[in-house]
Amino acid sequence: MYVVRMESNRIDGRRQEDVYKITNNSSSIMDTHLLMVAQGLSDQIRMENASGITSTGDPYLREFLPDGVLLPGQSIVATLLFKRHGHAPPVSYTLVLLSGQGNP
């Protein structure tokens, strides 16, 4: 996978929108869906569009792939939305991509 953050926009001073382009640069088909995990996020920051929380406490977005697959060379665009609470630090995290079903 090749991942590029295309945009990072602040909204109302407390929200941040990070837009990613994810390209399948392998020769294999990626199937089902993609899990975008925001690891290391401060507990004062919440991912507003999270699909769930991993067993280690990190929020993730479940991105369903078009027609259930991402063929070699194909790309998708996905957006993560964050909200800072109180005097939270700037939004900072490590993006981890996982493939598959179930709860991480």
Backbone torsions as a table, in degrees:
resi	resn	phi	psi	omega
1	MET	NA	141.1	175.8
2	TYR	-117.1	123.0	-175.0
3	VAL	-120.7	130.9	177.4
4	VAL	-130.4	127.4	171.9
5	ARG	-80.8	113.3	-176.2
6	MET	-81.4	-36.0	-177.5
7	GLU	-148.3	152.1	169.5
8	SER	-141.0	109.2	-173.8
9	ASN	-116.2	134.4	172.6
10	ARG	-90.0	136.8	-179.4
11	ILE	-126.6	129.5	-178.3
12	ASP	49.0	24.7	176.3
13	GLY	74.9	-19.6	-178.3
14	ARG	-114.5	-14.5	-177.2
15	ARG	-111.7	152.0	175.5
16	GLN	-137.3	138.4	178.9
17	GLU	-118.9	118.1	177.6
18	ASP	-110.4	122.6	-176.9
19	VAL	-108.8	125.5	-177.8
20	TYR	-117.2	143.8	169.2
21	LYS	-108.4	124.7	-177.3
22	ILE	-118.0	122.3	-177.0
23	THR	-117.7	134.8	174.5
24	ASN	-81.8	101.3	-178.6
25	ASN	-100.7	15.7	176.8
26	SER	-98.7	178.1	177.6
27	SER	-94.0	2.5	-178.9
28	SER	-101.9	151.6	175.0
29	ILE	-81.6	135.0	173.2
30	MET	-97.9	128.4	-175.9
31	ASP	-119.9	174.9	-175.9
32	THR	63.1	-96.2	-179.0
33	HIS	-155.4	175.4	-175.0
34	LEU	-118.4	137.0	174.9
35	LEU	-106.1	124.0	179.3
36	MET	-105.9	107.4	-174.6
37	VAL	-102.0	129.7	176.3
38	ALA	-98.1	93.2	-177.9
39	GLN	-84.0	140.6	173.8
40	GLY	80.9	17.5	180.0
41	LEU	-71.6	137.7	177.6
42	SER	-58.4	147.2	177.8
43	ASP	-71.1	-5.0	175.4
44	GLN	-94.4	4.6	-180.0
45	ILE	-124.6	135.7	-178.4
46	ARG	-119.5	138.7	172.8
47	MET	-83.9	111.1	-174.6
48	GLU	-67.7	-31.5	-178.2
49	ASN	-105.0	26.7	179.6
50	ALA	-65.6	143.1	175.1
51	SER	-87.5	-21.1	-178.4
52	GLY	177.5	-171.9	-179.6
53	ILE	-124.5	135.9	179.2
54	THR	-71.5	169.9	178.2
55	SER	-64.2	-18.5	178.3
56	THR	-97.6	4.5	174.7
57	GLY	92.9	8.3	-179.8
58	ASP	-93.4	138.0	177.7
59	PRO	-74.2	150.3	176.8
60	TYR	-140.4	153.5	174.2
61	LEU	-110.8	127.4	176.2
62	ARG	-92.1	112.3	-177.7
63	GLU	-103.2	111.4	179.4
64	PHE	-76.7	131.4	-176.7
65	LEU	-80.5	144.4	178.4
66	PRO	-58.9	128.3	-178.1
67	ASP	57.6	18.6	175.0
68	GLY	79.5	4.4	-179.2
69	VAL	-143.8	157.5	169.8
70	LEU	-126.3	105.2	-176.3
71	LEU	-74.1	159.6	175.6
72	PRO	-53.5	131.1	-179.7
73	GLY	89.5	-16.2	-179.9
74	GLN	-80.8	155.0	-179.8
75	SER	-131.0	156.9	169.5
76	ILE	-130.9	161.2	174.5
77	VAL	-118.6	131.8	-179.5
78	ALA	-134.1	148.0	-177.3
79	THR	-121.2	132.4	173.0
80	LEU	-107.1	132.7	-179.1
81	LEU	-114.8	128.6	-177.5
82	PHE	-123.2	149.5	174.9
83	LYS	-130.3	127.5	178.4
84	ARG	-90.5	140.4	178.0
85	HIS	-110.7	143.0	176.2
86	GLY	53.7	-128.6	-179.9
87	HIS	-101.3	45.5	-178.2
88	ALA	-63.4	150.3	175.2
89	PRO	-68.4	169.8	175.1
90	PRO	-57.2	152.2	178.5
91	VAL	-64.6	122.3	179.8
92	SER	-146.0	131.9	-179.1
93	TYR	-162.6	166.4	172.6
94	THR	-108.3	125.1	179.2
95	LEU	-84.5	125.4	177.3
96	VAL	-121.1	132.1	178.6
97	LEU	-105.4	132.5	176.4
98	LEU	-127.0	147.8	178.4
99	SER	-111.5	141.7	174.7
100	GLY	127.4	-178.9	-177.4
101	GLN	-106.6	175.7	178.7
102	GLY	88.7	-172.3	-179.2
103	ASN	-106.8	126.9	-177.4
104	PRO	-73.5	NA	NA
